[in-house]
Amino acid sequence: MDNIATISINTNPSIRGQGQGYLLIREFSNIAHKNLEVKEIIAIVKSINIKSMKSFTKAGFKKIEPLKGGKKIKYKLIFY
């Protein structure tokens, strides 16, 4: 599939827990889809990072598969 992007975020510790990560993920995803015609976005999240996993799920990403023996999890957002 063409037009695939990868996303990785790291928010400033002073704003963590305020929902900013979710907003950044959602905004990047929408801009990438609209302006760059991205059809799919991949994220790799550490399995111990519960807040990040929740942010990606809230932004519409689906859990795809565990990686590195379960230490990381692959998420994917597909635009139809």
N, C-alpha and C positions, 0 to 999 in steps of 0.2 A: 504494500500500500504506500502510495506517495504522500507527501505532505504530513509527515510525522514530526512532532516536537517533543522535547523532554523538558520537564520543569523540576527545579529544585529551589526551595526557599529557606531562608534563615532570617528570622525576625530579631530585631533588637530586644535583648532581655527586658528592657524597661516597658515594652508594649506587649509582651507575651501574655496570653490568657485573656486578651481583650477582643478576640475575634478578628484581629488584623490579618492573620495568616490566611484564613478562609477568604477574606476579601481580596487579598493579593492573588491567591490561586484563581479565584473566579474571574477577576478582572483580566489577568494575563491570558487565561483560557479564552475568554470572549474576544479579546483583541487579536490573539493569534488566529482564531477561527475567522473572524470578520476581515481583518486586514491582510493576513498572510495565507488565507485559505487552508489553514491547518485542519486536517480531518481527524487526527488522533493525537492525544498527548499522553505521554508516559511519565510516571513518577515512581521513584524507588525510595521507600521510607523504612527507616530502622524500626524493627518490630517492638522496640522498647519505647518508641516515641508515640505514645497514645494520642496526645493532643494533635500531632501532625496527621496521624491516621484519621482522626475525627474530622479535621479540616478538609482533607482531600475527599472524604466520603460526603461531607456536607456540600462540597463544591460539585458533586456529581460523578466523581471518579469511582470506579468499581475495583474491588480487590480481585486481582488476577491469579497470582501465584506467589508462594514463598520462594525466596532466593537465599543463597549462601547458608543452607542448612536451617532456614527459618529466621536468620538474623535480620533479614530485610524482606520487605514485601513489595511486590510490583502492583501498581495501580494504573488504571487506564481510563481515559475519557475519550469517547468516540462521538463525533458529531455526525448526525445523519442528515 
